[in-house]
Amino acid sequence: MYLGALIAFYFGAIIGSFLNVVVLRLNSGRTLSGRSQCFSCGRALTVIDLVPLLSYVALRGRCRGCGSRISLQYPLVELLTGFLFAGVYLLGVGVIEMAFLFILISFFVAISVYDLRHKIIPDTLVYPVAGVAFLYAGLNSYLLGSWYPLMSALLSGIGMALPLYLLWKFSGGKAMGLGDSKLALAIGLTLAPSQAISAFVFSFWAGAFVGVLALFIARASWREGGKSLTIKSEIPFAPFLILAWAIVTFLGIELPTIDTFFHAL
């Protein structure tokens, strides 16, 4: 089991390395093909510079050519994707479900990082992941010979997306982005209704906690000459939605009253 988890981890790290390329090149005018380069000196990176995690450690986080620092985003995304892939393996699911979860996680990681960098969720990422999530729900229905999994997934997806859509609509896009609603639809399609409600609540709890914490840190930084952060400052919400998805998917944590209600039906 541990060997399999280790293999899944490093496979995830390799995928994470590719996701870094996707995040950095998407909507930049560059294609996903072509060799990677150092952003400081423009030196083309070789295979030995691009081994996930190991190259960063061996190079001590610096370019082998000019010695400039390599962004922490690279190893962090590789680590995160690796741990999530290992988590999927440890769930003990079947090969087909494992493959779907690997694909979903890859999109989720890319969306989270892109949203953190640019404060927007690109349609080129969120539409495909919604399609994969719908296909995932449809396949479950087909394998079980019942419409229930698909109907349950649609209920969860709409239940998560609709409140965020209304929040976006009535706030004129100030309180929430439309991309968050689209992402919530994709996430909900992968969850049971009780999980979807729990994930929805957890995402707001996490967002509120981080937002308040960031305000306190920014206030202290502002007193020392740093940038000011206010309650109106824009904070990416995609990472919190995906964190909530991971909590209910990997840890099986749900709100007790919600879980009890749906099991009673």
C-alpha positions, 0 to 999 in steps of 0.5 A: 500500500505504501509503495503504491501511495509513493508511486501515486505521490510522485506521479502527482508531482509530475502532473503538478509540474505540468500544471505549473506550465499551464498556469503560467502560460494560459492566456499569456499568448504562449502555447503549452508546447516549447521548452521552459525558460528561466524568467530572469536570464531566459536560459532554456531549462534542461531535463535535469532542471525539470525533475519534479521536487528533486531539481528544486532541492538539488539547485537549492531553489535557484537557477543553475545559470544566473542564480536567481531564485525559483518561485516557491510555486513550483515545488508547492504545486508539485507537493500539493498535487502529489499529496492529493494523488496519494490521498486518492490512492489511499481511498482504495477506489477502483481504477476508473474512479481513481482516474477520474479523481486524478483528472478532477484534482489536476483541474482543481489545482490549476484553477486554485493556483490561477485564481490565486495569481490572477483573481479569476477562474478561466472558462478554459479550465472550469468548463472542461472540469464541469464536463468531466464531473458530469461524465463522472456522475453519468458513468456512476449512474450507468454502472449502477443501472440507476438514474439516482447518482446522476440526479443526486449529482445534479441536485448537489451541483445546482445546490452549490452553484445557485447561491453563488450565482445569485450572490454574483448577480445581485452584487453586480459581481462585487461579492462573488465572481461568476467563475466561482459559481461555475466551479461550485457546479463542477464540485457539486457534481462530484458530491452527494447532497449532504456532502455538497451542503457541508462543502458549501458551508466549509468553504465560507467558514474557511474564506471568512477565517482566512479573510479576517486573519489576512486583515489583521496581518495586513493591518500590522503590515500597514503600520510598518509601511506595508500595503493596506488590505480592507474588507472590500479587498478581493480574495480568491474564493476558488481555493476555499471551495476546493479545500472544502471539497477535499475535506469532505472527499478525503476526510469524510467530514460533514456537518452532523445535522446535515448528514443525519438528515439526508441519511434519514430520508 
